[in-house]
Amino acid sequence: MAKAYYQSKRAQIMYTYYLAEKLKNTGITVNCIRVPAVKVDLRRYANLSAFTQWVYRQKSKRALTPEKMAETYAWLATSNEVRGVTGKYFDENRRQVNANAYTRKQENIRAVISLTYQTMNRRKPD
């Protein structure tokens, strides 16, 4: 499960770079946020094992509240500080950070976009 999560985060970053390039002359900006550990309401996940619940409780001691994380999302969406900034990756403290070098390689970005479109075209219409 963790591997799939990290793969999806990497794809999200790559898609951000792709969209920022595609939309660069439109005035539309596209950025993404690195999400650290965020507190989880364990009552919503009654089926978790006792060990997994213990792990989440330990992580929660240093985790951000959902409200604090939401402030970063709201800032990125509305702040004049980042007006016109596009194709960037920010952390929970509103600092620009560098993503893994793999995510910045154009051939890797093209591969992810190609896979996305192939998958979309295989879906049956709703």
ChimeraX commands (.cxc) that place a marker at each C-alpha (Angstrom):
marker #1 position 0.00,0.00,0.00 radius 0.5
marker #1 position 2.79,2.46,0.84 radius 0.5
marker #1 position 4.44,1.84,-2.53 radius 0.5
marker #1 position 1.22,2.73,-4.36 radius 0.5
marker #1 position 0.86,5.89,-2.26 radius 0.5
marker #1 position 4.36,7.09,-3.10 radius 0.5
marker #1 position 3.93,6.24,-6.76 radius 0.5
marker #1 position 0.73,8.28,-6.87 radius 0.5
marker #1 position 2.43,11.24,-5.15 radius 0.5
marker #1 position 5.27,11.10,-7.66 radius 0.5
marker #1 position 2.75,10.99,-10.52 radius 0.5
marker #1 position 0.93,13.99,-9.01 radius 0.5
marker #1 position 4.14,16.01,-8.98 radius 0.5
marker #1 position 4.92,15.02,-12.56 radius 0.5
marker #1 position 1.41,15.91,-13.67 radius 0.5
marker #1 position 1.87,19.31,-12.01 radius 0.5
marker #1 position 4.99,19.92,-14.09 radius 0.5
marker #1 position 3.19,18.75,-17.22 radius 0.5
marker #1 position 0.14,20.99,-16.69 radius 0.5
marker #1 position 2.25,24.00,-15.77 radius 0.5
marker #1 position 4.08,23.66,-19.08 radius 0.5
marker #1 position 0.89,23.08,-21.09 radius 0.5
marker #1 position -0.83,26.09,-19.50 radius 0.5
marker #1 position 2.15,28.44,-19.28 radius 0.5
marker #1 position 0.66,31.16,-21.51 radius 0.5
marker #1 position -2.89,31.03,-20.16 radius 0.5
marker #1 position -2.59,32.74,-16.79 radius 0.5
marker #1 position -3.59,29.48,-15.07 radius 0.5
marker #1 position -1.12,28.30,-12.46 radius 0.5
marker #1 position -0.56,24.74,-11.30 radius 0.5
marker #1 position 1.40,23.81,-8.18 radius 0.5
marker #1 position 1.46,20.95,-5.71 radius 0.5
marker #1 position 2.04,20.45,-2.02 radius 0.5
marker #1 position 4.14,17.92,-0.14 radius 0.5
marker #1 position 1.88,16.55,2.55 radius 0.5
marker #1 position 3.60,15.44,5.75 radius 0.5
marker #1 position 2.00,13.27,8.39 radius 0.5
marker #1 position -1.45,14.64,9.14 radius 0.5
marker #1 position -3.44,13.55,12.18 radius 0.5
marker #1 position -6.02,10.90,11.44 radius 0.5
marker #1 position -9.24,10.36,13.39 radius 0.5
marker #1 position -8.78,6.69,14.23 radius 0.5
marker #1 position -12.45,6.34,15.14 radius 0.5
marker #1 position -13.15,6.47,11.39 radius 0.5
marker #1 position -11.03,3.34,10.86 radius 0.5
marker #1 position -12.35,0.78,13.32 radius 0.5
marker #1 position -11.05,-2.11,11.22 radius 0.5
marker #1 position -7.36,-1.21,11.69 radius 0.5
marker #1 position -5.30,-3.67,13.68 radius 0.5
marker #1 position -4.18,-2.71,17.17 radius 0.5
marker #1 position -0.61,-2.42,15.89 radius 0.5
marker #1 position -1.59,-0.10,13.04 radius 0.5
marker #1 position -3.59,2.06,15.44 radius 0.5
marker #1 position -0.55,2.24,17.72 radius 0.5
marker #1 position 1.64,3.31,14.77 radius 0.5
marker #1 position -0.83,6.07,13.84 radius 0.5
marker #1 position -0.96,7.27,17.45 radius 0.5
marker #1 position 2.83,7.53,17.49 radius 0.5
marker #1 position 2.89,9.40,14.18 radius 0.5
marker #1 position 0.13,11.72,15.39 radius 0.5
marker #1 position 2.35,13.05,18.13 radius 0.5
marker #1 position 4.35,14.95,15.50 radius 0.5
marker #1 position 1.67,15.25,12.84 radius 0.5
marker #1 position -0.08,18.38,11.67 radius 0.5
marker #1 position -3.73,18.91,12.30 radius 0.5
marker #1 position -5.95,18.73,9.21 radius 0.5
marker #1 position -6.80,22.41,9.81 radius 0.5
marker #1 position -3.12,23.43,9.76 radius 0.5
marker #1 position -2.57,21.52,6.52 radius 0.5
marker #1 position -5.68,23.13,5.02 radius 0.5
marker #1 position -4.17,26.56,5.71 radius 0.5
marker #1 position -1.32,25.71,3.34 radius 0.5
marker #1 position -3.73,24.63,0.62 radius 0.5
marker #1 position -5.76,27.82,1.05 radius 0.5
marker #1 position -2.60,29.94,0.97 radius 0.5
marker #1 position -1.41,28.34,-2.26 radius 0.5
marker #1 position -4.80,28.80,-3.88 radius 0.5
marker #1 position -5.38,32.42,-2.83 radius 0.5
marker #1 position -2.20,34.22,-1.79 radius 0.5
marker #1 position -0.78,37.09,-3.79 radius 0.5
marker #1 position 2.66,35.81,-2.73 radius 0.5
marker #1 position 2.35,33.01,-5.26 radius 0.5
marker #1 position 0.30,34.78,-7.92 radius 0.5
marker #1 position 1.81,33.82,-11.26 radius 0.5
marker #1 position 3.98,31.06,-9.73 radius 0.5
marker #1 position 3.49,27.79,-11.57 radius 0.5
marker #1 position 5.03,24.34,-11.80 radius 0.5
marker #1 position 6.39,24.43,-8.25 radius 0.5
marker #1 position 6.32,22.08,-5.28 radius 0.5
marker #1 position 5.68,23.50,-1.80 radius 0.5
marker #1 position 5.93,22.04,1.67 radius 0.5
marker #1 position 3.52,22.46,4.57 radius 0.5
marker #1 position 5.45,25.57,5.67 radius 0.5
marker #1 position 4.83,27.33,2.34 radius 0.5
marker #1 position 8.42,26.90,1.21 radius 0.5
marker #1 position 9.30,25.82,-2.28 radius 0.5
marker #1 position 11.02,22.43,-2.21 radius 0.5
marker #1 position 12.68,20.27,-4.82 radius 0.5
marker #1 position 11.07,17.03,-5.83 radius 0.5
marker #1 position 12.97,13.86,-6.59 radius 0.5
marker #1 position 15.11,14.18,-9.74 radius 0.5
marker #1 position 13.12,11.38,-11.38 radius 0.5
marker #1 position 10.01,13.57,-11.40 radius 0.5
marker #1 position 11.73,16.36,-13.32 radius 0.5
marker #1 position 12.94,14.28,-16.26 radius 0.5
marker #1 position 10.87,15.01,-19.35 radius 0.5
marker #1 position 10.93,11.42,-20.58 radius 0.5
marker #1 position 9.51,10.23,-17.25 radius 0.5
marker #1 position 6.82,12.91,-17.31 radius 0.5
marker #1 position 5.86,11.92,-20.86 radius 0.5
marker #1 position 5.65,8.26,-19.81 radius 0.5
marker #1 position 3.29,9.06,-16.92 radius 0.5
marker #1 position 1.10,11.27,-19.11 radius 0.5
marker #1 position 1.01,8.60,-21.82 radius 0.5
marker #1 position 0.02,5.94,-19.30 radius 0.5
marker #1 position -2.68,8.25,-17.92 radius 0.5
marker #1 position -4.22,8.79,-21.33 radius 0.5
marker #1 position -4.03,5.09,-22.19 radius 0.5
marker #1 position -5.81,4.24,-18.96 radius 0.5
marker #1 position -8.47,6.91,-19.53 radius 0.5
marker #1 position -9.17,5.64,-23.04 radius 0.5
marker #1 position -9.67,2.07,-21.78 radius 0.5
marker #1 position -12.38,3.07,-19.33 radius 0.5
marker #1 position -15.93,2.24,-20.22 radius 0.5
marker #1 position -18.22,5.26,-20.45 radius 0.5
marker #1 position -20.31,5.94,-17.36 radius 0.5
marker link #1:1,2 radius 0.2
marker link #1:2,3 radius 0.2
marker link #1:3,4 radius 0.2
marker link #1:4,5 radius 0.2
marker link #1:5,6 radius 0.2
marker link #1:6,7 radius 0.2
marker link #1:7,8 radius 0.2
marker link #1:8,9 radius 0.2
marker link #1:9,10 radius 0.2
marker link #1:10,11 radius 0.2
marker link #1:11,12 radius 0.2
marker link #1:12,13 radius 0.2
marker link #1:13,14 radius 0.2
marker link #1:14,15 radius 0.2
marker link #1:15,16 radius 0.2
marker link #1:16,17 radius 0.2
marker link #1:17,18 radius 0.2
marker link #1:18,19 radius 0.2
marker link #1:19,20 radius 0.2
marker link #1:20,21 radius 0.2
marker link #1:21,22 radius 0.2
marker link #1:22,23 radius 0.2
marker link #1:23,24 radius 0.2
marker link #1:24,25 radius 0.2
marker link #1:25,26 radius 0.2
marker link #1:26,27 radius 0.2
marker link #1:27,28 radius 0.2
marker link #1:28,29 radius 0.2
marker link #1:29,30 radius 0.2
marker link #1:30,31 radius 0.2
marker link #1:31,32 radius 0.2
marker link #1:32,33 radius 0.2
marker link #1:33,34 radius 0.2
marker link #1:34,35 radius 0.2
marker link #1:35,36 radius 0.2
marker link #1:36,37 radius 0.2
marker link #1:37,38 radius 0.2
marker link #1:38,39 radius 0.2
marker link #1:39,40 radius 0.2
marker link #1:40,41 radius 0.2
marker link #1:41,42 radius 0.2
marker link #1:42,43 radius 0.2
marker link #1:43,44 radius 0.2
marker link #1:44,45 radius 0.2
marker link #1:45,46 radius 0.2
marker link #1:46,47 radius 0.2
marker link #1:47,48 radius 0.2
marker link #1:48,49 radius 0.2
marker link #1:49,50 radius 0.2
marker link #1:50,51 radius 0.2
marker link #1:51,52 radius 0.2
marker link #1:52,53 radius 0.2
marker link #1:53,54 radius 0.2
marker link #1:54,55 radius 0.2
marker link #1:55,56 radius 0.2
marker link #1:56,57 radius 0.2
marker link #1:57,58 radius 0.2
marker link #1:58,59 radius 0.2
marker link #1:59,60 radius 0.2
marker link #1:60,61 radius 0.2
marker link #1:61,62 radius 0.2
marker link #1:62,63 radius 0.2
marker link #1:63,64 radius 0.2
marker link #1:64,65 radius 0.2
marker link #1:65,66 radius 0.2
marker link #1:66,67 radius 0.2
marker link #1:67,68 radius 0.2
marker link #1:68,69 radius 0.2
marker link #1:69,70 radius 0.2
marker link #1:70,71 radius 0.2
marker link #1:71,72 radius 0.2
marker link #1:72,73 radius 0.2
marker link #1:73,74 radius 0.2
marker link #1:74,75 radius 0.2
marker link #1:75,76 radius 0.2
marker link #1:76,77 radius 0.2
marker link #1:77,78 radius 0.2
marker link #1:78,79 radius 0.2
marker link #1:79,80 radius 0.2
marker link #1:80,81 radius 0.2
marker link #1:81,82 radius 0.2
marker link #1:82,83 radius 0.2
marker link #1:83,84 radius 0.2
marker link #1:84,85 radius 0.2
marker link #1:85,86 radius 0.2
marker link #1:86,87 radius 0.2
marker link #1:87,88 radius 0.2
marker link #1:88,89 radius 0.2
marker link #1:89,90 radius 0.2
marker link #1:90,91 radius 0.2
marker link #1:91,92 radius 0.2
marker link #1:92,93 radius 0.2
marker link #1:93,94 radius 0.2
marker link #1:94,95 radius 0.2
marker link #1:95,96 radius 0.2
marker link #1:96,97 radius 0.2
marker link #1:97,98 radius 0.2
marker link #1:98,99 radius 0.2
marker link #1:99,100 radius 0.2
marker link #1:100,101 radius 0.2
marker link #1:101,102 radius 0.2
marker link #1:102,103 radius 0.2
marker link #1:103,104 radius 0.2
marker link #1:104,105 radius 0.2
marker link #1:105,106 radius 0.2
marker link #1:106,107 radius 0.2
marker link #1:107,108 radius 0.2
marker link #1:108,109 radius 0.2
marker link #1:109,110 radius 0.2
marker link #1:110,111 radius 0.2
marker link #1:111,112 radius 0.2
marker link #1:112,113 radius 0.2
marker link #1:113,114 radius 0.2
marker link #1:114,115 radius 0.2
marker link #1:115,116 radius 0.2
marker link #1:116,117 radius 0.2
marker link #1:117,118 radius 0.2
marker link #1:118,119 radius 0.2
marker link #1:119,120 radius 0.2
marker link #1:120,121 radius 0.2
marker link #1:121,122 radius 0.2
marker link #1:122,123 radius 0.2
marker link #1:123,124 radius 0.2
marker link #1:124,125 radius 0.2
marker link #1:125,126 radius 0.2
view
